[in-house]
Amino acid sequence: MLHEKALWLAILLLLVGVIPVSANAAPVTTKYASAQQIESTFRGHSFILGDDNQIADVRALDWSADRSVKLHFWFGTGQLVPPEHRPEKGDYYVISESWIVRKLADKELLIRAGSQLQKPDAVLVTTKTHYKSNGMLLPTIVQYSGTRTFTRKDASKVDIAVLEEVSLPAQWAMGRIPTKYARFAVSPAENLQWKF
């Protein structure tokens, strides 16, 4: 019985000693790309997106495989977004798994953009990419520029995020692009070709 008490006391002391250390441990932080890095490297150019589905790992086409920068994925402006992921005007994001809902104007699309958590509507303002069909968008680096108010059919108002295209669509490296992706043209034409 004395042996059991000593064992429990040792376990208790071990737990008490570990808890303060873990409570004071520094949080894991990720260093994200600066606006200057994004603008100088990716504005009007395609990129390669890594496999991480939590943080966008992007690299320029001419970078080695061990060089990349980190960006947030777009989570949208909905109520389910944790406060630390709420978008700030001017911030850069990668939209992924986004769908074209319909064309709004010559260079504006209503898209369903978001993450696995939610798919809020957003306006995508394109600069060099002209979408010819509906479908899924290849991942694209965008800049959040605020919201725009739209009137629904029932006369209610809704604020929708506006995302401005920064990069060209990501390069597709696995042969032909599947038919679920929207067809597009790029102006002026880049040296690389997307195979549909």
Secondary structure, 3 states (H helix, E strand, C coil): CHHHHHHHHHHHHHHHHHHHHHHCCCCCCCCCCCHHHHHHHHCCCCEEECCCCCCEEEEECCCCCCCCEEEEECCCCCCCCCHHHCCCCCCEEEEEEEEEEEEEECCEEEEEEECCCCCCEEEEECCCEEECCCCEECCEEEEEEEEEEEECCCCCEEEEEEEEECCCCCCCCCCCCCCCECCEEECCCCCCCCCC
